[in-house]
Amino acid sequence: MSSADSLDTLVTVSSQIDRQGSPLAGMFTALAATIEPSIEGVVFRLDPWDDLAAAQAWIKLAGSQTLVLPRIGTDQASPARIMAVTGLSGRALADAALIPTHALADFVRVVDLKQLILVDIAGPIDVSDVLFFRSVIQRDLGLLAAELRVQRVMQQRRGAVTLEAREREDALNGMSIAMMQYAQRFLGIEAGIAKPPVEIMDRLLSASGALRIRPIETERGMTHLDIGVQVEPDLESPAGVAVLYDTITGQWHDQ
């Protein structure tokens, strides 16, 4: 089997995967998030964060172009090969690819995010950057620490998608987008919901650096959606905070 055939098989199988973030799974799955400071900024983890939802959040956060790097040992799923087979837009750089950020949702529909690393880098990008980043990844070093032009990195670590960013507001926006998507799934609608203000997310995540949302603690009323949020460090007790989405005014409130 040729390399192209192998990749064709990979793309076909990937596109048939029943992803964790389907509307039905999302409605019955608890959502847990953590935010931790790092030397370069913050590390934000959301579990579960399915490929498409993570890509949609990245599209809202990153610049106009995204550098897509393959993880070590995933040559059959290299971004350059995927572009060649699928015809997706972008520019091949060694075994990586530079793609328009707005096209990322289409990209992750044909490859698992766990095989890729997304990098938002300020300024022009060439092959020498790719080779340098590949050596950093091989040595298991942080991309934000290795290159000051790198603004954000998204990848899957220990089974959960992780966003590393220089600004805390990026993580808060990531959580805000995730809560908006959670509300959309619970209400069974595709769009039409504004994301909650980052100030609400900041208050929630400032309590202990972690939160949990369970569908059993989410209730739909006649004019609002009441989302129970647990912000205690152990995340085991019942929800202690309520975040309300007013379905009439489209506004968010926390209590």
Residue, then its C-alpha position, 0 to 999 in steps of 0.5 A: m500500500s502506498s503512502a497516499d493509500s495509507l493516508d486515504t484509509l486514515v482519513t476515511v476512518s477518522s471521518q467515521i469516528d463517533r466523536q465524544g462531543s456529539p450533541l447526545a454525548g455532550m448532553f450527558t457528560a460532565l464538563a471539568a476545567t482547570i486553569e494553572p499558572s505557568i512561567e510563560g502564562v497559563v495552562f487551561r484544560l477542559d475535559p471532555w473537549d472534542d476535536l470540533a469544539a476545540a477547533q471552533a474555540w481555537i478559531k475564535l482565539a488564534g490569529s489568521q494562520t495556524l501552524v499544524l505540527p504532527r506529533i512524533g511518530t505520526d508521520q502517516a497523519s502529517p498535515a502536509r500529507i493530509m492536505a495533499v490527499t484532501g485538497l484542503s487549503g494551506r501551505a506545506l512546510a516540511d512535514a507540517a502545514l500552515i493553514p488558514t485558521h478559519a479552515l481548522a474545523d474542516f481540518v480536524r474532521v479528517v484527523d484526530l487532534k491527538q495526532l496534531i499540535l496547533v501553534d499560533i505564532a506571530g510573524p512569518i513562518d518558514v521551514s527553519d521554524v518548523l524544524f526548530f519546533r520539531s526538535v523542541i517537541q522531540r525533547d519534550l520542551g514547551l513551545l511557548a518557552a522555546e519561542l517568544r513569537v508563539q502565542r498559543v499552543m493547543q494539543q491533547r495531553r493525558g486524554a484531554v485537550t490543553l490550551e497553553a497561552r501567554e494571556r489568562e484571558d485566552a483561557l477565560n475565553g476558552m471556558s466561555i466558549a465551552m460553556m456557550q457550546y454546553a448550553q447550545r447542546f443542552l438546549g438542542i440548538e446550533a447557534g444563537i447563543a452569545k458566550p458568557p462574559v469572561e468576567i463570570m468565567d474569571r470569578l468561577l475559575s478564581a475560586s480554586g482554579a477548577l470547576r465542574i458542570r454536571p448535566i444532572e445539575t443543569e435545569r431548563g426553565m420556561t425562560h432560562l437555563d440554570i447551570g450548576v457549577q462546582v468550584e470547590p477544590d475537590l469538585e465532589s460536593p454538589a454545585g455551589v454556584a449557579v450560572l443562568y442564561d436568560t433565553i429571552t434576553g440572551q444574557w448571562h448571570d452568575q449567582 
